[in-house]
């Protein structure tokens, strides 16, 4: 269900969920991003105690505790704005990423197809390179329903110049390669493994959950003449360290182009990052986290101990954050260089539950401000 409901309506729905959560979601073509769209999500880097919940039908996922501190924007620009557009003739959209990187896509009502990446030093080898997926890697799809499973394999291939490598590197090879490439092998499974009700910031959504399991392996291949490519990753010392695995959960409603919630997990299954849809209600989190007044703000407050330190509009210099308990006993401190505004993380999860005082101290040991924050336990 799309739309916003106030607290008392949401509470009433919780009481009658068996009769309310009766319709399964099928992702509509209208929910697919288009060229020119800007998708916005709030980002919570400290989703302590959160878990993806169980799979299956008629589920209830309560993500009300999420606390975002900044907005992530995904802007699908026309491909003509990309510097490497000619390399991707089938692309119609480009994402401008950090450090000059660009991601190229083909957007349609059926699915998002990722075609490749280009830019300055995308793989830390000191060159301007471009890599293409063979075949294109599919992302969000329309007309997906509960129980659907999609499996795919693709290789992101970066051709490299053999002249950039010293001859001694191939001294032990049985032949002299004339071509070399970096290949990222991606194996992805997406399963629509759940549907039901999602609660978020006094809002209720009817959602379909997509569980994405992905393994990527970085490899080095060489070839000579008409002979096939040979994997020489072990010779270059790329083995198990070149393998990465991830599990990500996407909760989609029928119409919104952004996921309502996205959960990223680590190897143990713990949620380490969460994103959720940005709208009038969730924007209140951002205003609470980043006040307009200069100073230091801890967010979230109360928290489970993993917090964001938000330095706002400070003169250039070194600042110390000191934390004391309510009796004035020093518990933690750290020094940061700040010029204007800055965010930093602090892990205070080892603190006992209770009230603490945090002070912002300048480089002359003058206390600029002292405020309170509270640590609780799940």
N, C-alpha and C positions, 0 to 999 in steps of 0.2 A: 504494500500500500504506500502510495506516494503522498507526501504532505506532512504537515506538522500537527501534533496534538499536544495539548497542555498536560500538566502533571496529573490532574485528576482523571482525565480521559485515559492517559497511559496506565495509571494505576487500576482503573476499572478494566481495561483490556487484559491486564495480567491475570485478573481474577477469572476471566472468561476466555482464556486463550484456546482451550480445546475447540470452542465453537468459532472463534475468530480466525485461527490459523488454518483455514481450510483450502486455500487456493495456492497451487504451486506456481512459481514464477517461471516464465519463459522469456529469455532476453530478446527484446524486440529490435528490429533494424534501427528504430529511432534512438536506441541507446548507444549506437556506435558513433565514435568521434568523427568529425568532418574537418576538412582543411579550413583553417581560420578559427577553430575552437581553442579556447583556453580552459583547461581543467584545473580546478583548485582543490587541494586537500590540506587539512591541518595535520601536523606531524607531531607525534608523541614519541620521544626517544627514551622515555622511562616508563613503559607500560608494566609496572611492577605488579606481579600477582595475576596478570591477565592470562587466559588460555583460550585457544580457538574453540573450545566446546566440542560436543559430540557431533558425529555425522548422523544422517538419517532425516526423516521427515517430521514435520510438526515440532521442530526444535524452537527453543527460545535462547537467544544469545544476548546477554546484557553487557554492553560495552559502555555504559554510562560513565564509569570512572575515567575514561580516557581524557587526557589533559594535553592539548596541543600548544606548542609555544611559537610556531612559525608556520607560514603558508608555503606549500610546495605548488608551484605553477608548472603545468605542462602545456606548452604553446605549440600547436601544430601549424607551422607556417607553410605558405605555398612553397613548393620545391624550388621555384625560381630564386628564392632567397638563399639557397644553399651554395656554398663555394664549390662543391663537388657534384653539382646536380647532373652534369653530363656523364658521370660515372654510373649513375643509377637511372637509366632511361625509363624504367617502369615506376619510378617514385612519383607521388603527387604531393608529399608532405615531408617537412624536415623539422627536427627538433634541434635547437641550438643549445648545446650543453656547455659545461664549464671547460676552461682551458682550450677553447677553440674547437672542441669536438662537435661533430654533427651526426645525428642519427637520421637515416632515411627510411621512409615508410610508404606503403601503398594503403590508403584508407578506402574502405568500401562499406556497403551496408551488410556485407557478409562477415568480414573480419578485418583485423589489423594485421598487416604483413610487414614484418621488419626486414628490410632489404640489406642494410649494412651500416657501416660507420666510417667516417673520414675525418681527418683533421691533423693538427700538428702533434706529432709524437703520441699517438693513441696507445702505443704499447711500450713506451719508455725506451725507444731505440734511437732517439735523436733525429727522426726524419718525418716528413709529412707523408702519411700513408693512408690508404683506404682499404677496407675489408668488406667483402660481400658474403652474404649467407647463400649457401647452396644446399638445399632449396631455401627460399625465404622462410623465415621463422614466424609462425603464426602466434598472435597474442589473443586478445579478446575476440570472441565470436558471437554472432547473433544466433537466434533460434536454438540456443542451448537449453536443455531441460534436465531435470533431475534424473540421474542415472547415466547420462552421456559420459563417454570417456574418449579422449583424444590422445594419441601418442604420435610423437614426431621426433625426427633426428635431423640436424642440420649442422653444417660446418661453416664457421666464419673464417674466411681465408684472407690472409694478408700476404700478397706477393712481396718478397724482399729482393734487394739487389745483391747478387753474389759478390760484387766488387767491394761491398762494405765489410766483408769478412776477410781476415788474414789467411793467406795460403796455408799457414801452419795449422790452422784449425782443422783442415782436412787431410793432414799428413798421414793419419792411420786409416783413411778410407781406401777401399779397394779400387775406387774410381774417382775421377775429378768431377764433382757436380757442376752443372752449368745453371741450375735453378734451385732456389730455396724459398720456402714459404713458412709462415707461422699459421697454424690451424687450431681453432678453438672448436672442439667437437661438443655439441649441445644435444643432450637427450632429455626430452621433456614429456611428462605425462600430466594431463589435466583431467580431473574427474569432478563432475557435478555431484558432490557427495552429500549434500544436505539442503534443506529448505525450511523456512519457518519465519519467525518474528525476530527482528533485531531492534534492541532498545538503545537509543543514543541521544543524550542531552534532551530529555523530555520529548523525543520524537520516536515514532514507531514506523518501521519499514518492513514490508514483506519482501524477503530476499531469497536468492539462490546462492549457495556457497560453491565456489570452485577451488579445489585443492590442487595446487601446482607443485609437482615434484620434479626437480631439475638437477642434472649432473653435467658439469662442463669440464672438459679435459683440454689442457693446452699442450700442443704437440708441435714438433719441428719436422718438416719433410724436405727431402732433397731428391733431385732426379738428374739424369744425364741423357741427352738426346731423346730418342723415342722410347726409352725404358720408362716403366711406371714410377710413380712417386714412392719413396721409401721412407718410413718413419725412423728418424734417428734421434728421437727425443732423449733416450737413455744416454746416448753419447754426449749430448749437450747438458746432461744433468737434470732434465725435466722428467720427473717420474710422478710419484704420489703427490709431491707438493704442487704439481700443476693441476690437481683434481679438486674441484669444489662442488659441494652439494648444498641444496637449499630446498626448503618447503615453505611455500607462501599460500596464504588463504585470502581469497577475494570474496566479498559479500556484495552481490549486485542486486539492485532492484530492477524492475521491468523497464524503466524509462531513463534513469539518470546515466549520464555518460561516464562519470567517475564511479569507482567502487564506493559503496557506502562506507565500508571499512576494509582496510588491507592490513594483514598481520604477517610480519616476517619473523621466522623462528630460527634458532640456532641448531646445532647438531643434537642437542638434548631435547629439542621440541619446545624450549622456552621462548616466549615471545620477546623479542629484543627491540622491535620497532613497530609502530602502528601509525597508519594514516587513516583519516576519516573525512567525510565530505564537508566542504566548507560552505556554510550558508549563514543566514542572519543569526541563528541561535549559536552555532559553533564559533562564530566570529567573536563572541563574548569572551571566549577563552584567551584569544590573542590580546584583547584589550586588557584583560586581567594580568596577563603574563608580562606585558611590555608597557608599563605606564609611561606617560609623557614626562614626568618629573625626573630630574637627574638623580642618580644614586644607585644603590644596589638592591636587587629584589630577588628573593628566593622563590622558585616555583617548581612544582606545586606546593602549596602550603594549606593544610597539612600534607605530609608525604610519608612514604615508607622509608625514606632515607636517601634514595637516589634523586638528586635535585639538579635543577638548572640555576646557575648563578648569572643573573642578568644585570650587567653593568650598563647604565644608561647615561649618555651625554656627559661623560667625564673628561676633564682636561688630561692631556697626555702625561703619563707618569706611571710609576709602580704603585700598586695598591695591594694591601693585605686584607684578607678576609679572616676574621677571628670568630670562633664559635665557642661560647661558654654555656654551661648549664645554668639553671636558675639561681644556683648558689654562688655563681661567679667563677667556678672552676673551669680552667681552660681545657677544651676538648679537641680542638682542631684548628689549624690555620694553614693558609696557603697564599702565595704572592703571585700577582698577575700584572703584566704590562697592558695598560688600557689606553686607547686613544679614541675617545668618543664612546661608542657602544660596542659591547662584546658579550658573548655567551660562553660559559664554561660549565663543565660537569663537576659534580662533587658527590662522592660516594660516602654517605653518612649512615649507611644501613646497619652498621655495627653499634650505633647509638641505642641506648634504652629508650623506650617510648616516653615522651614527656615534652615539656616546653624548653626551648633553648633560645639564646640571644645571639644574633650575628651582627658583627660590627664591620664597617668599612673604614679602613685606616689608610691615610695617605703616606707618602714616602718620608714625611717629616714626623711620623708617628702621631699625627693628629687624627682623632676619631671624627669622621665625617657624619656617621649616622649609626644608630643601633636599633635593630628591630627584632621582633619575635618570630619564631616559627615552631611548628609542632611536628613531632614524629609519632606516627601511629603504627600499629601492626595490622596486617590483613585479618 
